[in-house]
Amino acid sequence: MKKLVTIVANLGLLVGMASADVASDQKAFIKHFKTIFPNVEFADYTNGVYAVDQGSREQFEEILDGIPPYEEAVEKGGKEYLKFGLNKCSSLKDPAAARVKHPYFDEITQQVVTLESAIKKCYQQRTGKKLGSKKGKIARISAWISDQAAGQKINVKVESAGAKAAYEEGKVFFYAKRGQFNMSCADCHVYNAGKKARADILSPALGHTTHLPMYRAKWASMGTLHRRYGGCLKNMRAKPLKAQTEAFRNMEFFHQAMSNGLEITADRYRK
Ligand code: HEC
């Protein structure tokens, strides 16, 4: 059995299926958004809902012009990065490179490694303690690390058969209907992007991962991408999942790959 799996996996590699799919998935993704938002430039998708809604854009720009509410937290994250010796772990010693490298598929563990999972691992090695996954220190440190890569582009690579399988799982999760409302992530953030859901305008999934961790007015604090995933699952009345579980890491792998070529931004504010 194992042999058969290996043969099939190698075949996939041979015909170059692994990386071709991501490129064609992203092409279709971008084409869809181009159709519903013909006037939005590709680079502007880093701004989430503000790229597609002029009214809230003005508020956003006002906030960025003042002292953004995340500024202090991000600065603190930089101090914590040093205080806990995270610069001593090879995975994080060059913070800008670390943001650009993650998420990636680790061939040894056959798992997607996210930036936050790398921070958690390093923190535990350095301090002997566990770090949370959603808010507080992890969000501050991850935001500071990401700031060091601001202006560089997301460039998720999905190359091996294992990586491809994780990517496919993540993609399936993103498109699967679930919860009491029988909705998928794509129902809101692909097909209905730009439309209203109660008091909110739905952001396009393209560019979703460029500014996280973020400060959210509703949270009145910083949170990671997986904190937001958890919140959206709750809104869907779906079964909750823990941040950094395999299902979320795989979804992040797909989700970030769809934003390949977009700039990582330090404008970490959302309503
Ligand atoms: C019922 C509609 C709905 C569904 C389904 C939904 N979300 Fe959301 N999501 C929202 C709303 C509303 C917001 C806040 C406004 C915005 O940025 O879109 C949001 C925000 C987000 C954000 C933050 C966007 C930003 O620019 O900061 C991410 C990331 C996200 N959702 C991911 C997901 C994922 C992944 C799923 C599937 C697990 C999902 N959402 C399912 C309604 C939804």
Residues whose N, C-alpha, C, O or C-beta is under 5 A from the ligand:
A	BS01	HEC	G48 V49 M183 S184 C185 C188 A197 D200 I201 L202 S203 H208 R228 Y229 C232 L233 M236 R270
